[in-house]
């Protein structure tokens, strides 16, 4: 099955606003909300590199590949 994109989830309850995901994302998927916590604003740009998920110290980010059936 071929991937047709990605779902990006940020758990705002565990995010501690470190900014690592915002800084590391090569496609600018993330921005900061008023509380400086990460929010996924351009999920369609996600390439699934997992830099955000693998470097999040709070395990607040999950990237899931969508599949064509």
C-alpha positions in Angstrom: 0.0 0.0 0.0 1.2 3.4 -0.9 1.2 6.3 1.6 -1.0 9.2 0.7 0.0 11.6 3.5 0.3 11.8 7.3 -1.8 12.6 10.3 0.1 14.7 12.8 -1.2 14.8 16.4 0.1 17.0 19.2 -1.0 16.3 22.8 -1.3 19.7 24.3 -1.6 18.2 27.8 1.9 16.8 27.7 3.6 19.4 25.5 5.8 21.6 27.6 6.5 24.2 24.9 10.1 23.5 24.3 10.0 24.4 20.6 12.1 21.5 19.4 9.5 20.4 16.8 9.0 23.9 15.5 12.8 24.3 15.0 13.4 20.8 13.5 10.6 20.5 11.1 12.0 20.9 7.5 8.5 21.6 6.1 7.2 24.1 8.7 4.3 21.9 9.8 4.3 23.4 13.3 3.7 26.8 14.9 3.3 28.0 18.5 0.0 28.8 20.0 -0.5 31.7 22.6 0.9 29.4 25.3 4.0 28.7 23.1 2.8 25.1 22.7 3.2 23.3 19.4 0.3 23.1 17.0 0.2 21.4 13.6 -0.8 24.1 11.1 0.4 22.6 7.8 -0.2 18.9 8.1 -0.5 18.5 4.4 3.2 19.5 4.1 4.4 16.7 6.4 6.8 14.3 4.7 6.9 11.8 7.6 10.6 12.3 8.5 9.7 11.8 12.2 12.2 14.4 13.4 9.5 15.9 15.6 8.2 12.6 17.0 11.7 11.2 17.7 13.1 14.4 19.3 10.0 15.4 21.4 11.2 15.0 25.1 7.6 14.9 26.2 6.3 12.2 23.8 3.6 14.7 22.8 3.8 14.2 19.0 2.5 11.3 16.9 2.9 11.1 13.2 0.9 8.4 11.4 1.0 7.4 7.8 -2.2 7.3 5.9 -2.6 4.3 3.5 -4.3 4.0 0.2 -6.5 0.9 0.2 
